[in-house]
Amino acid sequence: MDQHNHSSLAEFVFLGFASVGYVRGWLFVLLLLAYLFTICGNMLIFSVIRLDAALHTPMYHFVSVLSFLELWYTATTIPKMLANILSEKKTISFAGCLLQTYFFHSLGASECYLLTAMAYDRYLAVCRPLQYPAIMTTTLCAKMAAACWICGFLCPISEVILVSQLPFCAYNEIQHIFCDFPPLLSLACKDTSTNILVDFATNAFIILTTFLFITFSYARIIGAVLKIKTASGRKKAFSTCASHLAVVLIFFGSIIFMYVRLKKSYSLTLDRTLALVYSVLTPMVNPIIYSLRNKEVIKGIRRTIFQKRDKASVAHH
């Protein structure tokens, strides 16, 4: 077989949106609205938490870091997806594809670690309230957030290096909506069992370890909540836990099915649907679940707006 290495394969062609046909315009509008909502929602939450001193607590520190992360997480894929929906030439360079894959996975891994840190913070606050202020200090929060980013950006390096060394044949059509390891491996001209095994081991460690830790933390939290004597207190605590768990289950459920597997793909349609869930839907609902349904954040938004209005009024006079 005549094989061409990656240096002769200058670009890839996306086929993920090739068959949308007459719904192309509607799909573009829906995706654009979802992206704008995600950007505006996360920017609002990040700015308010940073500006409002009343929200300078460990929990909201992690929420602000999550909002900042979501801005970059969605920026790695959605703008290119929007361009591909409208463009006839749905291409990306080989280097660009590897960079998109690296940043998407590094930011995704960082989010797994960050959600784990947030679950640990809530566990301490609910189950060990007396020790909580002494344990969860500002310094520890900063170190935990930094560790989430550093570990996340280190995780996909080995996978990207292995993919970059694969020989790719003349067939360069990616059956997906953005660059990712599974569709790239399906285009390689050689056996990719080593890549699949490394991907499986890396993803299983990151995703399953963090998911189990989060599950354990919320199990302990729910156990503590059940001991609350007042019905109103239990209802309030369960409402918060249920919202957070909903996001965790949607995000982790989709990425476990997508990445913790020894097959390149189960179904192209299913893979694309799951990709939309964890790359578009979860970042869009995070601002609603974690913050905009939170009374303290709503109060913080109002205080920030009124302060700016008062300052503008004073400056005008």
C-alpha positions as CSV (number, residue, x, y, z in Angstrom):
1,M,0.0,0.0,0.0
2,D,1.3,3.5,-0.8
3,Q,1.4,5.5,2.4
4,H,1.8,9.2,2.8
5,N,3.0,10.6,6.0
6,H,1.4,13.6,7.7
7,S,3.8,16.1,6.0
8,S,2.0,15.3,2.6
9,L,-1.4,15.7,4.2
10,A,-1.7,19.5,4.5
11,E,-5.3,19.7,5.7
12,F,-8.4,17.9,6.8
13,V,-12.0,18.3,5.6
14,F,-14.9,18.2,8.1
15,L,-17.9,16.2,7.1
16,G,-19.8,16.7,10.4
17,F,-22.1,19.3,8.9
18,A,-22.0,18.2,5.3
19,S,-25.5,16.7,5.3
20,V,-27.5,19.4,7.2
21,G,-29.0,20.6,4.0
22,Y,-31.8,23.2,4.2
23,V,-31.6,23.4,8.0
24,R,-28.1,24.9,7.8
25,G,-29.3,28.4,8.5
26,W,-31.4,27.4,11.5
27,L,-28.5,25.3,12.9
28,F,-26.2,28.3,12.5
29,V,-28.6,30.6,14.3
30,L,-29.2,28.1,17.2
31,L,-25.5,27.4,17.6
32,L,-24.6,31.1,17.5
33,L,-27.3,32.0,20.1
34,A,-26.0,29.2,22.3
35,Y,-22.5,30.5,22.0
36,L,-23.4,34.1,22.6
37,F,-25.4,33.1,25.7
38,T,-22.5,31.0,27.0
39,I,-20.0,33.9,26.4
40,C,-22.3,36.6,28.0
41,G,-23.4,34.4,30.9
42,N,-19.9,33.3,31.9
43,M,-18.4,36.7,31.4
44,L,-21.1,38.2,33.6
45,I,-20.5,35.7,36.3
46,F,-16.7,36.0,36.2
47,S,-16.9,39.8,36.3
48,V,-19.5,40.1,39.1
49,I,-17.6,37.6,41.4
50,R,-14.4,39.5,40.8
51,L,-16.0,42.9,41.4
52,D,-18.3,42.1,44.3
53,A,-16.4,41.7,47.6
54,A,-19.3,39.8,49.2
55,L,-18.7,36.9,46.7
56,H,-15.0,36.6,47.5
57,T,-15.5,33.2,49.1
58,P,-13.9,29.8,48.2
59,M,-17.1,28.5,46.5
60,Y,-17.5,31.5,44.3
61,H,-13.8,31.6,43.6
62,F,-14.1,28.2,42.0
63,V,-17.3,29.2,40.1
64,S,-15.4,32.2,38.6
65,V,-12.5,30.0,37.6
66,L,-15.1,27.6,36.0
67,S,-16.7,30.5,34.1
68,F,-13.3,31.7,32.8
69,L,-12.4,28.2,31.7
70,E,-15.7,27.8,29.8
71,L,-14.9,30.9,27.8
72,W,-11.8,29.2,26.4
73,Y,-13.3,25.7,26.3
74,T,-16.1,26.8,23.9
75,A,-13.7,29.1,21.9
76,T,-11.6,26.1,20.8
77,T,-14.5,24.5,18.9
78,I,-17.7,26.6,18.4
79,P,-16.3,29.4,16.2
80,K,-14.8,26.9,13.8
81,M,-18.1,24.9,13.9
82,L,-20.0,28.1,13.0
83,A,-17.7,28.8,10.1
84,N,-18.0,25.2,8.8
85,I,-21.8,25.4,8.8
86,L,-21.7,28.4,6.4
87,S,-18.6,27.7,4.4
88,E,-18.4,25.4,1.4
89,K,-14.7,24.7,2.2
90,K,-14.8,23.1,5.6
91,T,-11.1,22.6,6.1
92,I,-8.4,22.9,8.8
93,S,-4.7,22.5,8.6
94,F,-2.9,19.5,10.1
95,A,-1.2,21.7,12.8
96,G,-4.5,23.5,13.4
97,C,-6.3,20.2,13.9
98,L,-3.7,19.0,16.4
99,L,-3.8,22.3,18.3
100,Q,-7.6,22.2,18.5
101,T,-7.5,18.7,19.8
102,Y,-4.9,19.5,22.4
103,F,-6.6,22.6,23.8
104,F,-10.0,21.0,23.7
105,H,-8.8,18.0,25.8
106,S,-6.6,20.0,28.1
107,L,-9.4,22.4,28.9
108,G,-11.8,19.5,29.3
109,A,-9.4,17.7,31.7
110,S,-9.0,21.0,33.6
111,E,-12.8,21.1,33.9
112,C,-12.9,17.6,35.3
113,Y,-10.4,18.5,38.0
114,L,-12.1,21.8,38.7
115,L,-15.5,20.2,39.2
116,T,-13.8,17.8,41.6
117,A,-12.3,20.7,43.5
118,M,-15.8,22.3,43.7
119,A,-17.3,19.1,45.0
120,Y,-14.6,18.8,47.7
121,D,-15.2,22.5,48.7
122,R,-18.9,21.7,49.1
123,Y,-18.1,18.5,51.1
124,L,-16.0,20.5,53.5
125,A,-18.6,23.3,53.9
126,V,-21.5,20.8,54.6
127,C,-19.8,17.9,56.4
128,R,-17.1,19.8,58.3
129,P,-18.4,23.3,58.7
130,L,-16.4,24.1,61.9
131,Q,-13.1,23.2,60.2
132,Y,-14.0,24.6,56.8
133,P,-12.7,28.2,57.3
134,A,-9.3,26.9,58.6
135,I,-8.9,24.3,55.8
136,M,-10.3,26.1,52.7
137,T,-8.1,29.2,52.9
138,T,-7.6,31.7,50.0
139,T,-4.1,30.3,49.5
140,L,-5.4,26.7,49.2
141,C,-8.1,27.8,46.8
142,A,-5.5,29.5,44.5
143,K,-3.3,26.4,44.7
144,M,-6.1,24.0,43.9
145,A,-7.3,26.1,40.9
146,A,-3.7,26.4,39.6
147,A,-3.2,22.6,40.0
148,C,-6.4,22.0,38.0
149,W,-5.1,24.0,35.1
150,I,-1.6,22.6,35.2
151,C,-2.7,19.0,35.4
152,G,-5.3,19.5,32.7
153,F,-2.7,21.0,30.3
154,L,-0.2,18.2,30.9
155,C,-2.7,15.3,30.5
156,P,-3.2,15.2,26.6
157,I,0.5,15.8,25.7
158,S,1.4,12.1,25.2
159,E,-1.8,11.5,23.2
160,V,-1.1,14.5,20.9
161,I,2.6,13.4,20.4
162,L,1.5,9.9,19.4
163,V,-1.1,11.2,16.9
164,S,1.4,13.6,15.4
165,Q,3.7,10.7,14.5
166,L,1.0,8.6,12.7
167,P,1.2,8.3,8.9
168,F,-2.0,9.5,7.3
169,C,-3.2,8.4,3.8
170,A,-4.7,10.5,1.1
171,Y,-8.1,10.2,2.6
172,N,-8.5,13.3,4.8
173,E,-12.2,13.6,5.5
174,I,-13.0,13.8,9.3
175,Q,-16.4,12.3,10.1
176,H,-16.9,14.7,13.0
177,I,-17.9,18.3,13.8
178,F,-14.4,19.2,15.2
179,C,-10.9,17.7,15.5
180,D,-10.7,14.9,18.1
181,F,-8.6,11.8,18.8
182,P,-11.2,9.1,17.7
183,P,-11.9,10.5,14.2
184,L,-8.2,11.3,13.6
185,L,-7.2,7.7,14.5
186,S,-9.7,6.4,12.0
187,L,-7.8,8.2,9.2
188,A,-4.3,6.7,10.1
189,C,-2.7,4.3,7.6
190,K,-1.2,2.0,10.3
191,D,-2.4,0.0,13.3
192,T,-3.5,2.5,16.1
193,S,-4.0,0.0,18.9
194,T,-1.3,1.6,20.9
195,N,-2.9,5.1,20.5
196,I,-6.3,3.7,21.5
197,L,-4.9,2.0,24.5
198,V,-3.0,5.2,25.6
199,D,-6.2,7.2,25.0
200,F,-8.3,4.8,27.0
201,A,-5.8,4.7,29.9
202,T,-5.5,8.5,30.1
203,N,-9.2,9.2,29.7
204,A,-10.2,6.4,32.1
205,F,-7.8,7.7,34.8
206,I,-8.9,11.4,34.4
207,I,-12.6,11.0,33.9
208,L,-13.4,8.0,36.1
209,T,-11.2,9.1,39.0
210,T,-12.7,12.6,39.1
211,F,-16.2,11.3,38.6
212,L,-15.9,8.8,41.5
213,F,-14.5,11.4,43.8
214,I,-17.3,13.8,42.9
215,T,-19.9,11.0,43.4
216,F,-18.4,10.2,46.8
217,S,-18.4,13.8,47.9
218,Y,-22.0,14.3,47.0
219,A,-23.0,11.0,48.6
220,R,-21.5,12.3,51.9
221,I,-23.2,15.7,51.4
222,I,-26.6,14.1,50.8
223,G,-26.0,11.9,53.9
224,A,-25.4,15.1,55.9
225,V,-28.4,16.9,54.4
226,L,-30.7,14.0,55.4
227,K,-29.7,14.7,59.0
228,I,-31.0,18.3,58.8
229,K,-34.1,18.5,61.0
230,T,-36.0,21.2,59.2
231,A,-37.8,20.4,56.0
232,S,-37.0,23.8,54.5
233,G,-33.3,23.3,55.2
234,R,-33.3,19.9,53.5
235,K,-35.2,21.2,50.5
236,K,-32.8,24.1,50.0
237,A,-29.7,21.8,50.3
238,F,-31.2,19.2,48.0
239,S,-32.1,21.8,45.4
240,T,-28.5,23.0,45.2
241,C,-27.1,19.4,45.2
242,A,-29.6,18.2,42.5
243,S,-28.7,21.1,40.2
244,H,-24.9,20.5,40.6
245,L,-25.3,16.8,40.1
246,A,-27.4,17.3,37.0
247,V,-24.5,19.2,35.3
248,V,-22.0,16.6,36.5
249,L,-24.1,13.7,35.2
250,I,-24.7,15.3,31.8
251,F,-21.1,16.3,31.3
252,F,-19.5,13.1,32.7
253,G,-22.1,10.8,31.2
254,S,-21.4,12.0,27.7
255,I,-17.6,12.1,28.0
256,I,-17.4,8.7,29.6
257,F,-19.4,7.2,26.7
258,M,-17.3,9.1,24.2
259,Y,-13.7,8.6,25.6
260,V,-13.7,5.7,28.0
261,R,-13.9,3.0,25.3
262,L,-11.6,0.7,23.4
263,K,-13.4,1.3,20.1
264,K,-12.8,4.2,17.7
265,S,-16.5,4.9,17.3
266,Y,-19.9,3.3,18.0
267,S,-22.0,5.5,15.7
268,L,-21.1,8.7,13.8
269,T,-24.5,10.2,14.6
270,L,-24.2,9.3,18.3
271,D,-20.6,10.7,18.5
272,R,-21.7,14.0,17.0
273,T,-24.7,14.3,19.3
274,L,-22.6,13.6,22.4
275,A,-20.0,16.1,21.2
276,L,-22.7,18.8,21.0
277,V,-23.7,17.9,24.6
278,Y,-20.3,18.3,26.2
279,S,-18.9,21.0,23.9
280,V,-22.1,23.2,23.7
281,L,-24.9,22.2,26.0
282,T,-22.9,21.8,29.3
283,P,-21.0,25.1,29.0
284,M,-24.3,26.9,28.2
285,V,-26.2,25.5,31.3
286,N,-23.3,25.9,33.7
287,P,-23.9,29.7,34.3
288,I,-27.6,28.9,35.0
289,I,-27.0,26.0,37.3
290,Y,-24.1,27.2,39.3
291,S,-24.8,30.9,39.5
292,L,-27.8,32.5,37.9
293,R,-30.1,30.3,40.0
294,N,-28.1,31.3,43.1
295,K,-29.7,34.2,45.1
296,E,-26.3,35.5,46.3
297,V,-25.0,35.8,42.7
298,I,-28.2,37.6,41.6
299,K,-27.8,40.0,44.5
300,G,-24.1,40.5,43.5
301,I,-25.2,41.3,39.9
302,R,-27.7,43.9,41.3
303,R,-25.1,45.4,43.6
304,T,-22.5,45.7,40.8
305,I,-25.0,47.3,38.4
306,F,-26.3,49.8,41.0
307,Q,-22.7,50.7,42.1
308,K,-21.8,51.4,38.5
309,R,-24.9,53.5,38.0
310,D,-24.3,55.4,41.2
311,K,-20.7,56.1,40.2
312,A,-21.8,57.2,36.7
313,S,-24.4,59.5,38.3
314,V,-21.9,61.1,40.6
315,A,-19.4,61.6,37.8
316,H,-22.2,63.2,35.7
317,H,-23.0,65.7,38.5
